Amino acid sequence: SLSSAPLPIERYIANFTAELPLPPRGQVEIKFGYIDKACSIGRPPSNKLPGVDFSYRPLFGCLSVPNILVVFGYLLTEARVALCSSHYSILTPVSEAFLSLLFPFVWQGAYIPIMPSAMTDILDAPVPFLVGLHSNYLKTTEPNNRPRGVVFVDLDE
């Protein structure tokens, strides 16, 4: 042992992370200063919506509100959803927007915002997933050859 502590360091860490009670949500805030910057630490209230640091514009630009609600319903039922677009840059923002709409729930299924075409075997997995695919998959794979039970959402149309 490098120190003369009565207990191993692991015990202190376990005590700090697992046994100390957390303050109530939204009621306690600790403020402190560090050099010339003021900082605060607190737990957000349980009923406060989480802040997002991205725009919902890509989602609403690609899909109509009724279609967004349909996909949202599929995600709530933990369906297998594949978002398809010819623009890779749109797949992650749309996926993240859908996941943030699930609040207060958290997506527990597989999540691959941009799935390489070499990994399309994942579409046959019997687990809930949200994946992003290039729309070439829709163009090159006949509908009767696509995995059954997967909801394909074309973001380009």
PAKOL-852670 format. One record per atom (N, C-alpha, C): residue in three letters; atom name; x, y, z. Coordinates in nm, 3 decimals. Layout:
N
NUFI  type  atom        x        y        z
NUFI   ALA    CA        X        Y        Z
...
# end
This chain:
157
NUFI  type  atom        x        y        z
NUFI   SER     N    0.083   -0.119    0.000
NUFI   SER    CA    0.000    0.000    0.000
NUFI   SER     C    0.088    0.125    0.000
NUFI   LEU     N    0.051    0.223   -0.079
NUFI   LEU    CA    0.129    0.345   -0.089
NUFI   LEU     C    0.092    0.446    0.019
NUFI   SER     N   -0.021    0.429    0.083
NUFI   SER    CA   -0.062    0.524    0.186
NUFI   SER     C   -0.089    0.450    0.315
NUFI   SER     N   -0.105    0.527    0.417
NUFI   SER    CA   -0.133    0.466    0.547
NUFI   SER     C   -0.280    0.483    0.584
NUFI   ALA     N   -0.368    0.488    0.485
NUFI   ALA    CA   -0.511    0.502    0.510
NUFI   ALA     C   -0.564    0.375    0.575
NUFI   PRO     N   -0.660    0.389    0.666
NUFI   PRO    CA   -0.712    0.270    0.735
NUFI   PRO     C   -0.794    0.179    0.642
NUFI   LEU     N   -0.847    0.234    0.534
NUFI   LEU    CA   -0.925    0.156    0.439
NUFI   LEU     C   -0.867    0.172    0.299
NUFI   PRO     N   -0.887    0.075    0.212
NUFI   PRO    CA   -0.838    0.091    0.074
NUFI   PRO     C   -0.916    0.201    0.001
NUFI   ILE     N   -0.853    0.260   -0.098
NUFI   ILE    CA   -0.913    0.370   -0.174
NUFI   ILE     C   -1.044    0.328   -0.240
NUFI   GLU     N   -1.052    0.201   -0.279
NUFI   GLU    CA   -1.175    0.152   -0.342
NUFI   GLU     C   -1.295    0.164   -0.249
NUFI   ARG     N   -1.274    0.146   -0.121
NUFI   ARG    CA   -1.383    0.156   -0.025
NUFI   ARG     C   -1.435    0.299   -0.015
NUFI   TYR     N   -1.343    0.396   -0.019
NUFI   TYR    CA   -1.385    0.536   -0.017
NUFI   TYR     C   -1.464    0.570   -0.143
NUFI   ILE     N   -1.418    0.522   -0.257
NUFI   ILE    CA   -1.489    0.548   -0.383
NUFI   ILE     C   -1.626    0.484   -0.381
NUFI   ALA     N   -1.636    0.361   -0.335
NUFI   ALA    CA   -1.766    0.292   -0.327
NUFI   ALA     C   -1.860    0.367   -0.234
NUFI   ASN     N   -1.809    0.415   -0.123
NUFI   ASN    CA   -1.891    0.490   -0.030
NUFI   ASN     C   -1.941    0.619   -0.093
NUFI   PHE     N   -1.853    0.690   -0.162
NUFI   PHE    CA   -1.890    0.817   -0.223
NUFI   PHE     C   -1.991    0.799   -0.335
NUFI   THR     N   -1.976    0.695   -0.419
NUFI   THR    CA   -2.062    0.679   -0.536
NUFI   THR     C   -2.190    0.601   -0.510
NUFI   ALA     N   -2.191    0.515   -0.410
NUFI   ALA    CA   -2.307    0.427   -0.393
NUFI   ALA     C   -2.383    0.447   -0.262
NUFI   GLU     N   -2.318    0.502   -0.162
NUFI   GLU    CA   -2.383    0.505   -0.030
NUFI   GLU     C   -2.424    0.643    0.017
NUFI   LEU     N   -2.363    0.748   -0.035
NUFI   LEU    CA   -2.402    0.882    0.005
NUFI   LEU     C   -2.533    0.920   -0.062
NUFI   PRO     N   -2.628    0.973    0.013
NUFI   PRO    CA   -2.755    1.011   -0.049
NUFI   PRO     C   -2.739    1.135   -0.137
NUFI   LEU     N   -2.815    1.141   -0.245
NUFI   LEU    CA   -2.814    1.257   -0.333
NUFI   LEU     C   -2.912    1.360   -0.281
NUFI   PRO     N   -2.886    1.487   -0.305
NUFI   PRO    CA   -2.983    1.590   -0.262
NUFI   PRO     C   -3.111    1.578   -0.344
NUFI   PRO     N   -3.221    1.629   -0.291
NUFI   PRO    CA   -3.348    1.623   -0.365
NUFI   PRO     C   -3.337    1.698   -0.497
NUFI   ARG     N   -3.409    1.651   -0.597
NUFI   ARG    CA   -3.405    1.712   -0.730
NUFI   ARG     C   -3.465    1.853   -0.725
NUFI   GLY     N   -3.389    1.949   -0.781
NUFI   GLY    CA   -3.438    2.085   -0.798
NUFI   GLY     C   -3.442    2.168   -0.672
NUFI   GLN     N   -3.394    2.118   -0.559
NUFI   GLN    CA   -3.405    2.193   -0.434
NUFI   GLN     C   -3.271    2.243   -0.382
NUFI   VAL     N   -3.163    2.179   -0.416
NUFI   VAL    CA   -3.033    2.216   -0.364
NUFI   VAL     C   -2.940    2.249   -0.480
NUFI   GLU     N   -2.871    2.362   -0.467
NUFI   GLU    CA   -2.772    2.401   -0.567
NUFI   GLU     C   -2.648    2.450   -0.493
NUFI   ILE     N   -2.535    2.398   -0.533
NUFI   ILE    CA   -2.408    2.436   -0.471
NUFI   ILE     C   -2.337    2.531   -0.566
NUFI   LYS     N   -2.303    2.649   -0.517
NUFI   LYS    CA   -2.233    2.748   -0.598
NUFI   LYS     C   -2.093    2.767   -0.542
NUFI   PHE     N   -1.998    2.777   -0.634
NUFI   PHE    CA   -1.860    2.800   -0.592
NUFI   PHE     C   -1.788    2.875   -0.702
NUFI   GLY     N   -1.677    2.934   -0.665
NUFI   GLY    CA   -1.597    3.009   -0.760
NUFI   GLY     C   -1.465    2.940   -0.786
NUFI   TYR     N   -1.421    2.948   -0.909
NUFI   TYR    CA   -1.293    2.891   -0.946
NUFI   TYR     C   -1.218    2.995   -1.027
NUFI   ILE     N   -1.114    3.049   -0.971
NUFI   ILE    CA   -1.035    3.157   -1.027
NUFI   ILE     C   -1.128    3.274   -1.059
NUFI   ASP     N   -1.166    3.296   -1.184
NUFI   ASP    CA   -1.253    3.408   -1.217
NUFI   ASP     C   -1.387    3.361   -1.274
NUFI   LYS     N   -1.422    3.235   -1.249
NUFI   LYS    CA   -1.544    3.180   -1.305
NUFI   LYS     C   -1.635    3.127   -1.195
NUFI   ALA     N   -1.763    3.162   -1.202
NUFI   ALA    CA   -1.860    3.111   -1.106
NUFI   ALA     C   -1.921    2.982   -1.159
NUFI   CYS     N   -1.928    2.882   -1.075
NUFI   CYS    CA   -1.983    2.752   -1.115
NUFI   CYS     C   -2.093    2.712   -1.019
NUFI   SER     N   -2.183    2.628   -1.065
NUFI   SER    CA   -2.287    2.576   -0.977
NUFI   SER     C   -2.314    2.430   -1.014
NUFI   ILE     N   -2.349    2.353   -0.914
NUFI   ILE    CA   -2.381    2.211   -0.931
NUFI   ILE     C   -2.517    2.187   -0.867
NUFI   GLY     N   -2.604    2.120   -0.937
NUFI   GLY    CA   -2.734    2.088   -0.883
NUFI   GLY     C   -2.802    1.981   -0.965
NUFI   ARG     N   -2.900    1.917   -0.907
NUFI   ARG    CA   -2.978    1.818   -0.980
NUFI   ARG     C   -3.103    1.887   -1.035
NUFI   PRO     N   -3.133    1.869   -1.162
NUFI   PRO    CA   -3.251    1.935   -1.218
NUFI   PRO     C   -3.379    1.877   -1.159
NUFI   PRO     N   -3.485    1.956   -1.157
NUFI   PRO    CA   -3.613    1.903   -1.110
NUFI   PRO     C   -3.656    1.785   -1.197
NUFI   SER     N   -3.729    1.692   -1.139
NUFI   SER    CA   -3.769    1.572   -1.212
NUFI   SER     C   -3.868    1.602   -1.324
NUFI   ASN     N   -3.941    1.713   -1.314
NUFI   ASN    CA   -4.039    1.745   -1.417
NUFI   ASN     C   -3.988    1.846   -1.519
NUFI   LYS     N   -3.861    1.881   -1.515
NUFI   LYS    CA   -3.806    1.979   -1.609
NUFI   LYS     C   -3.761    1.909   -1.736
NUFI   LEU     N   -3.799    1.964   -1.849
NUFI   LEU    CA   -3.757    1.906   -1.976
NUFI   LEU     C   -3.606    1.922   -1.993
NUFI   PRO     N   -3.543    1.822   -2.049
NUFI   PRO    CA   -3.398    1.833   -2.068
NUFI   PRO     C   -3.365    1.934   -2.177
NUFI   GLY     N   -3.256    2.004   -2.161
NUFI   GLY    CA   -3.211    2.095   -2.264
NUFI   GLY     C   -3.143    2.019   -2.377
NUFI   VAL     N   -3.165    2.061   -2.498
NUFI   VAL    CA   -3.099    1.997   -2.611
NUFI   VAL     C   -3.010    2.101   -2.678
NUFI   ASP     N   -2.896    2.056   -2.725
NUFI   ASP    CA   -2.804    2.149   -2.788
NUFI   ASP     C   -2.798    2.127   -2.939
NUFI   PHE     N   -2.913    2.098   -2.996
NUFI   PHE    CA   -2.922    2.082   -3.141
NUFI   PHE     C   -3.059    2.130   -3.186
NUFI   SER     N   -3.075    2.142   -3.315
NUFI   SER    CA   -3.198    2.193   -3.372
NUFI   SER     C   -3.290    2.079   -3.414
NUFI   TYR     N   -3.419    2.103   -3.402
NUFI   TYR    CA   -3.519    2.008   -3.452
NUFI   TYR     C   -3.553    2.035   -3.598
NUFI   ARG     N   -3.491    2.138   -3.656
NUFI   ARG    CA   -3.519    2.175   -3.794
NUFI   ARG     C   -3.498    2.060   -3.893
NUFI   PRO     N   -3.389    1.980   -3.881
NUFI   PRO    CA   -3.373    1.869   -3.976
NUFI   PRO     C   -3.489    1.769   -3.969
NUFI   LEU     N   -3.537    1.741   -3.849
NUFI   LEU    CA   -3.648    1.647   -3.834
NUFI   LEU     C   -3.773    1.701   -3.901
NUFI   PHE     N   -3.811    1.824   -3.869
NUFI   PHE    CA   -3.934    1.881   -3.924
NUFI   PHE     C   -3.917    1.920   -4.071
NUFI   GLY     N   -3.793    1.935   -4.116
NUFI   GLY    CA   -3.770    1.962   -4.258
NUFI   GLY     C   -3.782    1.837   -4.344
NUFI   CYS     N   -3.757    1.720   -4.283
NUFI   CYS    CA   -3.761    1.594   -4.359
NUFI   CYS     C   -3.898    1.527   -4.355
NUFI   LEU     N   -3.968    1.540   -4.244
NUFI   LEU    CA   -4.093    1.467   -4.226
NUFI   LEU     C   -4.205    1.562   -4.187
NUFI   SER     N   -4.326    1.526   -4.225
NUFI   SER    CA   -4.443    1.603   -4.182
NUFI   SER     C   -4.475    1.565   -4.037
NUFI   VAL     N   -4.555    1.647   -3.971
NUFI   VAL    CA   -4.591    1.620   -3.832
NUFI   VAL     C   -4.664    1.485   -3.818
NUFI   PRO     N   -4.760    1.451   -3.905
NUFI   PRO    CA   -4.821    1.319   -3.892
NUFI   PRO     C   -4.721    1.204   -3.905
NUFI   ASN     N   -4.624    1.218   -3.997
NUFI   ASN    CA   -4.523    1.112   -4.011
NUFI   ASN     C   -4.430    1.107   -3.891
NUFI   ILE     N   -4.397    1.222   -3.833
NUFI   ILE    CA   -4.315    1.224   -3.712
NUFI   ILE     C   -4.388    1.150   -3.600
NUFI   LEU     N   -4.518    1.174   -3.589
NUFI   LEU    CA   -4.595    1.107   -3.483
NUFI   LEU     C   -4.602    0.956   -3.505
NUFI   VAL     N   -4.609    0.913   -3.631
NUFI   VAL    CA   -4.610    0.770   -3.659
NUFI   VAL     C   -4.478    0.706   -3.617
NUFI   VAL     N   -4.367    0.768   -3.656
NUFI   VAL    CA   -4.236    0.713   -3.619
NUFI   VAL     C   -4.219    0.719   -3.468
NUFI   PHE     N   -4.263    0.826   -3.405
NUFI   PHE    CA   -4.257    0.839   -3.259
NUFI   PHE     C   -4.334    0.724   -3.192
NUFI   GLY     N   -4.449    0.691   -3.246
NUFI   GLY    CA   -4.526    0.579   -3.193
NUFI   GLY     C   -4.452    0.446   -3.206
NUFI   TYR     N   -4.387    0.426   -3.318
NUFI   TYR    CA   -4.307    0.304   -3.335
NUFI   TYR     C   -4.194    0.298   -3.233
NUFI   LEU     N   -4.128    0.411   -3.210
NUFI   LEU    CA   -4.018    0.413   -3.112
NUFI   LEU     C   -4.070    0.386   -2.971
NUFI   LEU     N   -4.188    0.439   -2.939
NUFI   LEU    CA   -4.245    0.413   -2.807
NUFI   LEU     C   -4.277    0.266   -2.786
NUFI   THR     N   -4.308    0.196   -2.894
NUFI   THR    CA   -4.337    0.053   -2.883
NUFI   THR     C   -4.213   -0.032   -2.906
NUFI   GLU     N   -4.097    0.031   -2.908
NUFI   GLU    CA   -3.969   -0.036   -2.925
NUFI   GLU     C   -3.966   -0.121   -3.051
NUFI   ALA     N   -4.005   -0.059   -3.160
NUFI   ALA    CA   -4.002   -0.126   -3.290
NUFI   ALA     C   -3.861   -0.118   -3.348
NUFI   ARG     N   -3.844   -0.183   -3.460
NUFI   ARG    CA   -3.717   -0.178   -3.533
NUFI   ARG     C   -3.733   -0.073   -3.642
NUFI   VAL     N   -3.660    0.038   -3.628
NUFI   VAL    CA   -3.676    0.154   -3.716
NUFI   VAL     C   -3.544    0.184   -3.786
NUFI   ALA     N   -3.551    0.200   -3.917
NUFI   ALA    CA   -3.435    0.238   -3.998
NUFI   ALA     C   -3.466    0.369   -4.070
NUFI   LEU     N   -3.391    0.472   -4.038
NUFI   LEU    CA   -3.404    0.601   -4.107
NUFI   LEU     C   -3.312    0.598   -4.228
NUFI   CYS     N   -3.363    0.637   -4.343
NUFI   CYS    CA   -3.286    0.630   -4.467
NUFI   CYS     C   -3.279    0.767   -4.533
NUFI   SER     N   -3.157    0.805   -4.575
NUFI   SER    CA   -3.139    0.931   -4.644
NUFI   SER     C   -3.017    0.921   -4.734
NUFI   SER     N   -3.018    0.998   -4.842
NUFI   SER    CA   -2.902    1.003   -4.930
NUFI   SER     C   -2.795    1.098   -4.874
NUFI   HIS     N   -2.829    1.170   -4.768
NUFI   HIS    CA   -2.736    1.263   -4.704
NUFI   HIS     C   -2.702    1.210   -4.564
NUFI   TYR     N   -2.578    1.164   -4.548
NUFI   TYR    CA   -2.536    1.114   -4.418
NUFI   TYR     C   -2.549    1.220   -4.309
NUFI   SER     N   -2.532    1.345   -4.346
NUFI   SER    CA   -2.531    1.454   -4.248
NUFI   SER     C   -2.667    1.475   -4.181
NUFI   ILE     N   -2.772    1.419   -4.235
NUFI   ILE    CA   -2.905    1.439   -4.178
NUFI   ILE     C   -2.944    1.327   -4.083
NUFI   LEU     N   -2.878    1.212   -4.093
NUFI   LEU    CA   -2.919    1.094   -4.017
NUFI   LEU     C   -2.903    1.113   -3.866
NUFI   THR     N   -2.788    1.163   -3.822
NUFI   THR    CA   -2.766    1.178   -3.678
NUFI   THR     C   -2.856    1.285   -3.616
NUFI   PRO     N   -2.869    1.405   -3.675
NUFI   PRO    CA   -2.960    1.503   -3.613
NUFI   PRO     C   -3.104    1.454   -3.603
NUFI   VAL     N   -3.152    1.385   -3.705
NUFI   VAL    CA   -3.290    1.335   -3.700
NUFI   VAL     C   -3.302    1.225   -3.596
NUFI   SER     N   -3.204    1.136   -3.589
NUFI   SER    CA   -3.207    1.029   -3.489
NUFI   SER     C   -3.206    1.087   -3.347
NUFI   GLU     N   -3.118    1.183   -3.325
NUFI   GLU    CA   -3.108    1.244   -3.192
NUFI   GLU     C   -3.238    1.318   -3.156
NUFI   ALA     N   -3.298    1.382   -3.253
NUFI   ALA    CA   -3.424    1.451   -3.227
NUFI   ALA     C   -3.533    1.352   -3.186
NUFI   PHE     N   -3.540    1.241   -3.256
NUFI   PHE    CA   -3.639    1.139   -3.218
NUFI   PHE     C   -3.613    1.087   -3.077
NUFI   LEU     N   -3.488    1.061   -3.044
NUFI   LEU    CA   -3.458    1.009   -2.911
NUFI   LEU     C   -3.490    1.111   -2.803
NUFI   SER     N   -3.468    1.238   -2.831
NUFI   SER    CA   -3.499    1.340   -2.730
NUFI   SER     C   -3.650    1.355   -2.711
NUFI   LEU     N   -3.727    1.326   -2.816
NUFI   LEU    CA   -3.874    1.334   -2.802
NUFI   LEU     C   -3.928    1.226   -2.708
NUFI   LEU     N   -3.851    1.123   -2.684
NUFI   LEU    CA   -3.896    1.014   -2.597
NUFI   LEU     C   -3.899    1.053   -2.449
NUFI   PHE     N   -3.840    1.169   -2.413
NUFI   PHE    CA   -3.835    1.209   -2.272
NUFI   PHE     C   -3.974    1.202   -2.211
NUFI   PRO     N   -3.992    1.147   -2.094
NUFI   PRO    CA   -3.895    1.107   -1.992
NUFI   PRO     C   -3.841    0.965   -2.010
NUFI   PHE     N   -3.880    0.898   -2.116
NUFI   PHE    CA   -3.827    0.764   -2.142
NUFI   PHE     C   -3.689    0.774   -2.206
NUFI   VAL     N   -3.615    0.668   -2.197
NUFI   VAL    CA   -3.481    0.662   -2.256
NUFI   VAL     C   -3.476    0.540   -2.346
NUFI   TRP     N   -3.426    0.558   -2.468
NUFI   TRP    CA   -3.418    0.449   -2.564
NUFI   TRP     C   -3.324    0.340   -2.511
NUFI   GLN     N   -3.371    0.218   -2.503
NUFI   GLN    CA   -3.292    0.107   -2.451
NUFI   GLN     C   -3.243    0.013   -2.559
NUFI   GLY     N   -3.292    0.031   -2.681
NUFI   GLY    CA   -3.253   -0.058   -2.790
NUFI   GLY     C   -3.120   -0.020   -2.851
NUFI   ALA     N   -3.082   -0.094   -2.952
NUFI   ALA    CA   -2.957   -0.063   -3.024
NUFI   ALA     C   -2.974    0.069   -3.097
NUFI   TYR     N   -2.869    0.148   -3.099
NUFI   TYR    CA   -2.873    0.279   -3.162
NUFI   TYR     C   -2.747    0.298   -3.244
NUFI   ILE     N   -2.764    0.303   -3.376
NUFI   ILE    CA   -2.652    0.326   -3.468
NUFI   ILE     C   -2.697    0.437   -3.562
NUFI   PRO     N   -2.664    0.564   -3.532
NUFI   PRO    CA   -2.715    0.674   -3.612
NUFI   PRO     C   -2.670    0.670   -3.758
NUFI   ILE     N   -2.549    0.620   -3.783
NUFI   ILE    CA   -2.502    0.603   -3.921
NUFI   ILE     C   -2.445    0.462   -3.931
NUFI   MET     N   -2.521    0.373   -3.990
NUFI   MET    CA   -2.478    0.234   -4.000
NUFI   MET     C   -2.412    0.209   -4.134
NUFI   PRO     N   -2.290    0.156   -4.135
NUFI   PRO    CA   -2.223    0.125   -4.262
NUFI   PRO     C   -2.301    0.020   -4.340
NUFI   SER     N   -2.292    0.026   -4.471
NUFI   SER    CA   -2.367   -0.069   -4.553
NUFI   SER     C   -2.320   -0.213   -4.531
NUFI   ALA     N   -2.198   -0.231   -4.483
NUFI   ALA    CA   -2.149   -0.367   -4.456
NUFI   ALA     C   -2.215   -0.428   -4.334
NUFI   MET     N   -2.287   -0.349   -4.256
NUFI   MET    CA   -2.350   -0.399   -4.134
NUFI   MET     C   -2.500   -0.417   -4.147
NUFI   THR     N   -2.552   -0.425   -4.268
NUFI   THR    CA   -2.697   -0.435   -4.284
NUFI   THR     C   -2.755   -0.565   -4.231
NUFI   ASP     N   -2.671   -0.661   -4.195
NUFI   ASP    CA   -2.721   -0.783   -4.132
NUFI   ASP     C   -2.789   -0.753   -3.999
NUFI   ILE     N   -2.754   -0.640   -3.938
NUFI   ILE    CA   -2.815   -0.601   -3.811
NUFI   ILE     C   -2.966   -0.582   -3.827
NUFI   LEU     N   -3.010   -0.551   -3.948
NUFI   LEU    CA   -3.153   -0.531   -3.971
NUFI   LEU     C   -3.233   -0.659   -3.945
NUFI   ASP     N   -3.167   -0.774   -3.945
NUFI   ASP    CA   -3.235   -0.900   -3.916
NUFI   ASP     C   -3.239   -0.932   -3.767
NUFI   ALA     N   -3.178   -0.849   -3.684
NUFI   ALA    CA   -3.174   -0.876   -3.540
NUFI   ALA     C   -3.315   -0.865   -3.481
NUFI   PRO     N   -3.348   -0.956   -3.390
NUFI   PRO    CA   -3.482   -0.955   -3.330
NUFI   PRO     C   -3.493   -0.863   -3.209
NUFI   VAL     N   -3.422   -0.753   -3.209
NUFI   VAL    CA   -3.423   -0.659   -3.097
NUFI   VAL     C   -3.462   -0.521   -3.148
NUFI   PRO     N   -3.513   -0.436   -3.060
NUFI   PRO    CA   -3.546   -0.301   -3.104
NUFI   PRO     C   -3.419   -0.225   -3.143
NUFI   PHE     N   -3.429   -0.148   -3.249
NUFI   PHE    CA   -3.315   -0.066   -3.289
NUFI   PHE     C   -3.361    0.059   -3.360
NUFI   LEU     N   -3.273    0.158   -3.358
NUFI   LEU    CA   -3.289    0.279   -3.438
NUFI   LEU     C   -3.157    0.297   -3.511
NUFI   VAL     N   -3.161    0.282   -3.642
NUFI   VAL    CA   -3.040    0.292   -3.723
NUFI   VAL     C   -3.061    0.392   -3.836
NUFI   GLY     N   -2.951    0.445   -3.884
NUFI   GLY    CA   -2.954    0.534   -4.000
NUFI   GLY     C   -2.882    0.467   -4.115
NUFI   LEU     N   -2.945    0.464   -4.230
NUFI   LEU    CA   -2.890    0.399   -4.350
NUFI   LEU     C   -2.886    0.497   -4.466
NUFI   HIS     N   -2.792    0.475   -4.556
NUFI   HIS    CA   -2.794    0.550   -4.680
NUFI   HIS     C   -2.912    0.499   -4.762
NUFI   SER     N   -2.976    0.587   -4.834
NUFI   SER    CA   -3.097    0.548   -4.908
NUFI   SER     C   -3.067    0.453   -5.024
NUFI   ASN     N   -2.940    0.430   -5.054
NUFI   ASN    CA   -2.908    0.328   -5.156
NUFI   ASN     C   -2.965    0.192   -5.118
NUFI   TYR     N   -2.977    0.166   -4.988
NUFI   TYR    CA   -3.033    0.038   -4.944
NUFI   TYR     C   -3.175    0.022   -4.996
NUFI   LEU     N   -3.254    0.129   -4.991
NUFI   LEU    CA   -3.392    0.121   -5.039
NUFI   LEU     C   -3.397    0.104   -5.190
NUFI   LYS     N   -3.299    0.162   -5.259
NUFI   LYS    CA   -3.297    0.156   -5.406
NUFI   LYS     C   -3.247    0.021   -5.456
NUFI   THR     N   -3.153   -0.039   -5.383
NUFI   THR    CA   -3.092   -0.163   -5.433
NUFI   THR     C   -3.155   -0.290   -5.378
NUFI   THR     N   -3.234   -0.280   -5.273
NUFI   THR    CA   -3.297   -0.398   -5.213
NUFI   THR     C   -3.446   -0.395   -5.241
NUFI   GLU     N   -3.493   -0.496   -5.306
NUFI   GLU    CA   -3.636   -0.507   -5.336
NUFI   GLU     C   -3.716   -0.515   -5.206
NUFI   PRO     N   -3.836   -0.459   -5.203
NUFI   PRO    CA   -3.916   -0.461   -5.080
NUFI   PRO     C   -3.939   -0.602   -5.024
NUFI   ASN     N   -3.956   -0.701   -5.112
NUFI   ASN    CA   -3.981   -0.837   -5.060
NUFI   ASN     C   -3.853   -0.902   -5.007
NUFI   ASN     N   -3.735   -0.844   -5.032
NUFI   ASN    CA   -3.609   -0.896   -4.980
NUFI   ASN     C   -3.563   -0.824   -4.853
NUFI   ARG     N   -3.635   -0.721   -4.813
NUFI   ARG    CA   -3.600   -0.647   -4.691
NUFI   ARG     C   -3.650   -0.725   -4.570
NUFI   PRO     N   -3.585   -0.709   -4.455
NUFI   PRO    CA   -3.629   -0.780   -4.335
NUFI   PRO     C   -3.771   -0.742   -4.296
NUFI   ARG     N   -3.848   -0.841   -4.259
NUFI   ARG    CA   -3.986   -0.817   -4.216
NUFI   ARG     C   -3.987   -0.754   -4.076
NUFI   GLY     N   -4.080   -0.666   -4.054
NUFI   GLY    CA   -4.095   -0.604   -3.924
NUFI   GLY     C   -4.010   -0.480   -3.903
NUFI   VAL     N   -3.930   -0.443   -4.000
NUFI   VAL    CA   -3.849   -0.320   -3.988
NUFI   VAL     C   -3.925   -0.207   -4.055
NUFI   VAL     N   -3.934   -0.095   -3.984
NUFI   VAL    CA   -3.999    0.024   -4.038
NUFI   VAL     C   -3.892    0.108   -4.106
NUFI   PHE     N   -3.901    0.123   -4.236
NUFI   PHE    CA   -3.806    0.205   -4.313
NUFI   PHE     C   -3.867    0.343   -4.332
NUFI   VAL     N   -3.795    0.445   -4.290
NUFI   VAL    CA   -3.842    0.583   -4.300
NUFI   VAL     C   -3.752    0.655   -4.400
NUFI   ASP     N   -3.809    0.694   -4.512
NUFI   ASP    CA   -3.732    0.765   -4.616
NUFI   ASP     C   -3.736    0.914   -4.585
NUFI   LEU     N   -3.624    0.969   -4.546
NUFI   LEU    CA   -3.617    1.111   -4.508
NUFI   LEU     C   -3.606    1.203   -4.629
NUFI   ASP     N   -3.582    1.146   -4.746
NUFI   ASP    CA   -3.566    1.227   -4.866
NUFI   ASP     C   -3.697    1.257   -4.936
NUFI   GLU     N   -3.801    1.187   -4.904
NUFI   GLU    CA   -3.929    1.204   -4.976
NUFI   GLU     C   -4.032    1.270   -4.890
# end
